[in-house]
């Protein structure tokens, strides 16, 4: 199929289709509390909203202070589409940033963006307080601070139901252990991309949390604290976001370019792949039947992590058969065999 034809039908397929990984909504809407009264306090809350958005879109806590964003810090209104307030306490500013203007401004500042297609995280969260221990389950009131924090930091968070079997699994020993096997077995029915384990404890007037994150075979961990459960949840989600982002965001000038092939393409899969490759600047360069070749930015590890969100699996080089060369017809010159492909190969699971 010609490249132009595939692009045309693929663009049509985008409407009404989505990738398997979770796509965040409300990514450009930010809520920030107003500390104090008057115009100055509201202006500071708006500045905080801008900083939150920049970190949310880049995964880089230093990005809000980038020299290229000096103009935005001075006048955030140039990328704000709607602005409002929500009654408190505390009073909250509700800022809707324009996606197109925001993305252009950040890219012009030399910042790479983390797309809206992000790994779904299943959170096992155990609270230990003076009142006892409890697993935060979906539908409980204690889940609300976690959901708000995840939305604030741009993470798709899911929570277990918290039934008796899950409470027996989500012990402090398992949550703080290095072996995720017990939690992974209990997590299978939720079909999440990443596993987050948090053990939160209350003491001396504050909350402390030990967290561990597993994404595939890779693990991250850390310790944070907060004045209350909401502050602790926000600190955990910020830490997780900044650890996850480097696996999916190709920074300008790092990682170079990679060639990838994806086998077993269909129109629906093509639409999914377009969204998945967006953070890597994927460019379709060649079509051979149901195999597409792309040029992408980033390291091989970033490419592998991003494509795993679409449930693609890597094809070992030794498993890729060379393309056959048709014999030349009488009187025609023999066509040379194509150069061996040396990039990364992937196929859809089950294909």
HELIX and SHEET records of a PDB file:
HELIX    1   1 UNK A    3  UNK A   13  1                                  11    
HELIX    2   2 UNK A   39  UNK A   58  1                                  20    
HELIX    3   3 UNK A   63  UNK A   65  5                                   3    
HELIX    4   4 UNK A   67  UNK A   69  5                                   3    
HELIX    5   5 UNK A   70  UNK A   74  1                                   5    
HELIX    6   6 UNK A   76  UNK A   79  5                                   4    
HELIX    7   7 UNK A   99  UNK A  108  1                                  10    
HELIX    8   8 UNK A  141  UNK A  143  5                                   3    
HELIX    9   9 UNK A  144  UNK A  152  1                                   9    
HELIX   10  10 UNK A  164  UNK A  169  1                                   6    
HELIX   11  11 UNK A  172  UNK A  176  1                                   5    
HELIX   12  12 UNK A  181  UNK A  187  1                                   7    
HELIX   13  13 UNK A  188  UNK A  190  5                                   3    
HELIX   14  14 UNK A  229  UNK A  245  1                                  17    
HELIX   15  15 UNK A  267  UNK A  277  1                                  11    
HELIX   16  16 UNK A  278  UNK A  280  5                                   3    
HELIX   17  17 UNK A  300  UNK A  308  1                                   9    
HELIX   18  18 UNK A  317  UNK A  319  5                                   3    
SHEET    1   A 2 UNK A  22  UNK A  23  0                                        
SHEET    2   A 2 UNK A 117  UNK A 118 -1                                        
SHEET    1   B 3 UNK A  29  UNK A  33  0                                        
SHEET    2   B 3 UNK A  92  UNK A  97 -1                                        
SHEET    3   B 3 UNK A  80  UNK A  86 -1                                        
SHEET    1   C 3 UNK A 132  UNK A 135  0                                        
SHEET    2   C 3 UNK A 121  UNK A 129 -1                                        
SHEET    3   C 3 UNK A 157  UNK A 159  1                                        
SHEET    1   D 5 UNK A 132  UNK A 135  0                                        
SHEET    2   D 5 UNK A 121  UNK A 129 -1                                        
SHEET    3   D 5 UNK A 194  UNK A 203  1                                        
SHEET    4   D 5 UNK A 206  UNK A 215 -1                                        
SHEET    5   D 5 UNK A 218  UNK A 226 -1                                        
SHEET    1   E 5 UNK A 283  UNK A 288  0                                        
SHEET    2   E 5 UNK A 291  UNK A 297 -1                                        
SHEET    3   E 5 UNK A 257  UNK A 263 -1                                        
SHEET    4   E 5 UNK A 344  UNK A 348  1                                        
SHEET    5   E 5 UNK A 312  UNK A 315 -1                                        
END                                                                             
